[in-house]
């Protein structure tokens, strides 16, 4: 066996205490042990090193030999590193430090960065990573255990999740301000169905909601649609007069405020849904993830855009 395999923390602490106090008795008092116990630890340490570590001169304080100084310096570094590690472990255990991966559906990208910015101020020791994707992508990431937490609309049926409502999520139909249907007090369903609808791609929650709405008011009647893969592209297409679109009102607050887009007054609108904060049922949250979940809940939807 090598010398390293014989070393113990108690031996190293006895060496540190003896060097700092200059006596066996002083080391014993410092470590709350008996002098014989300190003597035994030092004797065993010197035997394992096969060299004297302390100079013992009658009438003089204990002092380190050259080998003893080398081991003392290493022992002090070990104690310091161990103390830092234990502090780090306590911080992780208590949810003050750690890493948390938060997933948000693409509709939420308009407010999710604000959540992360607030979290960094509230809990600076936690590294919050943000991923954005459509509903299908975020659900798949949850199922792979790639996310600690996710924010989306309707919780999925699978995988099983624990979901907490965060706030209202209205959906509206938007049009360019000069669109023929803009400003009408009540738009007939058949007039709406004659329009071209711009929809999100497969896997989008907004697309699913829009199709369900149109199928309900049209009883399965066909309608023209154009597919686009982002809310930003859809907004620009509607502004350009390419068609109309159902969209989360939280994605168009600035455009509605500035008048570049308008809501259409169609039946059953706005469709009110909820935002949810969720995580896997079968995967216990880390302390840091629990802290982030609690902090987001405490924000009480103050991060959601409002007109």
C-alpha positions in Angstrom: 0.0 0.0 0.0 1.1 3.6 -0.7 1.4 6.2 2.1 -1.6 7.9 0.7 -3.9 4.9 1.4 -3.0 5.2 5.2 -3.7 8.9 5.5 -6.8 10.0 7.4 -8.3 13.4 7.9 -8.0 13.0 11.7 -4.2 12.5 11.3 -3.8 15.5 9.1 -5.9 17.7 11.5 -3.7 16.5 14.4 -0.6 17.6 12.5 -2.1 21.0 11.7 -3.2 21.5 15.3 0.2 20.4 16.7 2.1 22.8 14.3 -0.2 25.7 15.0 -0.3 25.2 18.8 3.3 24.0 19.3 2.4 21.2 21.7 0.4 18.0 22.0 -1.6 19.5 24.8 -2.5 22.5 22.9 -3.5 20.4 19.8 -5.7 18.2 22.1 -7.5 21.3 23.5 -8.0 22.7 20.0 -9.5 19.5 18.6 -11.3 18.5 21.9 -9.4 15.3 22.1 -7.0 13.8 24.8 -3.3 14.3 24.5 -2.8 10.5 24.1 -5.2 10.5 21.2 -3.2 13.3 19.5 0.1 11.5 20.2 -1.3 8.2 18.6 -2.5 10.1 15.5 0.9 11.8 15.0 2.8 8.6 15.7 0.7 6.6 13.2 1.1 9.4 10.6 4.9 9.5 10.9 5.1 5.7 10.7 3.0 5.7 7.5 5.3 8.5 6.0 8.4 6.6 7.3 10.0 10.0 8.3 9.7 12.4 11.2 7.2 15.2 10.7 7.8 17.2 13.9 10.9 18.3 15.7 10.6 17.4 19.4 13.1 19.3 21.5 12.7 19.3 25.2 11.7 22.7 26.5 10.8 24.0 23.0 7.6 24.2 21.1 6.9 21.5 18.4 8.1 22.6 15.0 7.7 21.0 11.5 10.5 19.1 9.8 10.9 19.7 6.0 8.8 16.7 5.3 6.3 17.9 7.9 6.0 21.3 6.3 5.2 19.8 2.9 2.5 17.6 4.4 1.2 20.5 6.6 0.8 22.8 3.5 -1.0 20.0 1.7 -3.2 19.3 4.7 -4.2 23.0 4.9 -5.1 23.1 1.2 -7.2 19.9 1.7 -9.0 21.4 4.6 -9.8 24.5 2.7 -11.0 22.7 -0.4 -13.1 20.4 1.7 -14.7 23.3 3.5 -15.5 25.0 0.2 -17.0 21.8 -1.1 -19.1 21.3 1.9 -20.4 24.8 1.6 -21.2 24.2 -2.1 -23.0 21.0 -1.2 -25.1 22.8 1.5 -25.9 25.5 -1.1 -27.1 22.8 -3.6 -29.0 21.0 -0.9 -30.7 24.1 0.2 -31.6 25.2 -3.3 -29.3 28.3 -3.3 -27.1 26.9 -6.1 -27.4 24.5 -9.0 -28.5 24.3 -12.6 -32.1 24.4 -13.8 -33.2 23.7 -17.4 -36.5 25.6 -18.1 -38.4 24.8 -21.4 -40.9 27.2 -22.8 -43.2 26.8 -25.8 -42.4 29.3 -28.6 -45.4 31.4 -27.8 -43.9 32.0 -24.4 -40.6 33.4 -25.8 -42.1 36.9 -25.5 -42.1 36.8 -21.7 -39.8 33.9 -20.7 -36.5 35.9 -20.9 -38.0 38.3 -18.4 -38.7 35.4 -16.0 -35.0 34.3 -16.3 -33.8 37.8 -15.7 -35.8 38.1 -12.5 -34.7 34.7 -11.4 -31.1 35.7 -11.7 -31.7 38.6 -9.4 -33.7 36.6 -6.9 -31.4 33.5 -6.8 -28.1 34.5 -8.4 -26.4 31.2 -7.4 -28.8 29.2 -9.7 -27.9 28.9 -13.4 -31.2 28.9 -15.3 -30.9 27.7 -18.8 -33.8 28.5 -21.2 -34.9 26.4 -24.2 -37.7 27.4 -26.6 -39.5 25.1 -29.0 -43.0 24.3 -30.1 -45.3 22.2 -27.9 -44.3 18.9 -29.4 -40.6 19.7 -29.0 -41.0 20.7 -25.3 -43.1 17.6 -24.5 -40.4 15.4 -26.1 -37.7 17.1 -24.0 -39.7 16.6 -20.8 -40.2 12.9 -21.7 -36.4 12.5 -22.2 -35.8 14.1 -18.7 -33.9 16.9 -20.5 -35.9 19.6 -18.7 -36.5 20.3 -15.0 -39.5 22.6 -15.6 -41.6 23.7 -18.5 -44.1 26.4 -19.3 -46.9 25.7 -21.8 -50.6 25.8 -22.3 -52.7 22.6 -21.9 -50.7 20.0 -20.1 -49.9 16.9 -22.1 -51.6 13.5 -21.5 -48.2 11.8 -21.7 -45.8 11.9 -20.0 -47.6 12.3 -16.7 -46.8 15.8 -15.2 -47.7 17.9 -12.2 -49.1 21.1 -13.6 -49.7 24.4 -11.7 -51.7 27.2 -13.4 -49.8 30.4 -13.8 -52.2 32.9 -15.4 -54.7 33.5 -18.2 -53.7 32.9 -21.8 -56.1 34.6 -24.3 -56.1 33.7 -28.0 -57.5 36.0 -30.6 -57.8 36.3 -34.4 -55.8 39.1 -35.8 -56.0 41.0 -39.1 -54.4 44.0 -40.8 -56.1 47.3 -39.7 -57.3 47.8 -43.3 -58.8 44.3 -43.6 -62.5 44.3 -44.7 -63.6 42.5 -41.5 -61.7 44.9 -39.2 -63.9 47.0 -37.1 -67.1 45.0 -37.6 -69.0 44.7 -34.4 -69.9 41.0 -35.1 -68.3 38.9 -37.8 -70.6 36.1 -39.2 -69.0 32.6 -39.0 -69.4 32.1 -42.8 -67.6 35.3 -43.5 -64.7 34.3 -41.3 -64.4 30.9 -43.0 -64.1 32.5 -46.4 -60.8 34.1 -45.3 -57.3 32.6 -45.7 -56.0 31.5 -42.3 -52.3 31.5 -41.6 -51.4 28.7 -39.2 -48.4 27.4 -37.3 -46.6 24.2 -38.2 -47.6 20.7 -37.0 -46.9 20.2 -33.3 -47.9 23.7 -32.4 -50.4 24.2 -29.6 -51.7 27.4 -31.2 -52.3 25.5 -34.5 -54.3 22.8 -32.6 -56.5 25.4 -30.9 -57.1 27.3 -34.1 -58.1 24.2 -36.1 -60.5 23.1 -33.3 -62.1 26.6 -33.3 -62.6 26.6 -37.1 -63.9 23.1 -37.2 -66.4 24.0 -34.5 -67.8 27.1 -36.2 -67.7 25.5 -39.6 -68.9 22.0 -38.8 -66.0 20.6 -40.8 -66.3 23.0 -43.6 -63.0 23.5 -45.5 -61.1 26.7 -45.5 -58.0 28.1 -47.1 -54.8 28.0 -45.0 -51.1 28.8 -45.3 -48.6 27.2 -42.9 -45.8 29.1 -41.3 -43.3 28.1 -38.7 -43.1 31.0 -36.3 -45.3 33.7 -34.7 -43.1 36.4 -36.1 -43.5 35.3 -39.7 -47.3 34.9 -39.1 -47.5 38.5 -37.7 -45.6 39.9 -40.7 -47.8 37.9 -43.1 -51.0 39.3 -41.5 -49.7 42.8 -41.5 -48.9 42.4 -45.3 -52.5 41.3 -45.9 -51.7 37.7 -46.8 -54.5 36.4 -44.5 -55.8 36.4 -40.9 -54.6 34.2 -38.0 -55.5 32.9 -34.6 -52.6 33.6 -32.3 -51.8 34.1 -28.6 -52.6 37.6 -27.6 -49.4 37.6 -25.6 -47.4 37.4 -28.8 -49.0 40.5 -30.4 -49.4 43.0 -27.5 -47.0 45.5 -29.1 -48.6 45.3 -32.6 -52.1 45.7 -31.1 -51.0 48.6 -29.0 -49.4 50.4 -32.0 -52.3 49.6 -34.3 -50.3 47.5 -36.8 -52.7 44.7 -36.1 -56.3 44.5 -34.8 -58.4 41.9 -33.2 -61.4 40.6 -35.1 -64.8 40.4 -33.3 -65.7 36.8 -34.1 -67.9 34.5 -32.1 -66.4 32.8 -29.1 -63.4 35.1 -28.9 -61.1 35.5 -27.2 -60.6 31.9 -26.3 -59.3 31.9 -22.8 -56.7 29.2 -21.8 -54.2 29.0 -19.0 -50.4 29.0 -18.9 -49.1 26.1 -16.8 -45.8 25.5 -15.0 -45.2 21.8 -15.0 -42.7 19.0 -14.3 -42.6 15.2 -14.6 -44.5 13.3 -11.9 -42.0 10.5 -11.7 -38.9 12.7 -11.5 -38.3 14.5 -8.2 -37.2 18.1 -8.5 -33.7 19.1 -7.4 -33.6 21.6 -4.6 -32.6 24.3 -7.2 -35.5 23.4 -9.4 -37.9 23.5 -6.5 -36.6 27.0 -5.7 -37.1 28.1 -9.3 -40.6 26.6 -9.4 -41.6 28.4 -6.1 -40.1 31.7 -7.3 -42.0 31.6 -10.6 -45.2 30.8 -8.8 -44.6 33.7 -6.4 -44.4 36.1 -9.4 -48.2 35.5 -9.8 -48.2 36.0 -13.6 -46.8 39.5 -13.3 -44.4 38.6 -16.2 -47.3 38.1 -18.7 -47.7 40.8 -21.3 -50.8 43.1 -20.8 -52.4 45.6 -23.1 
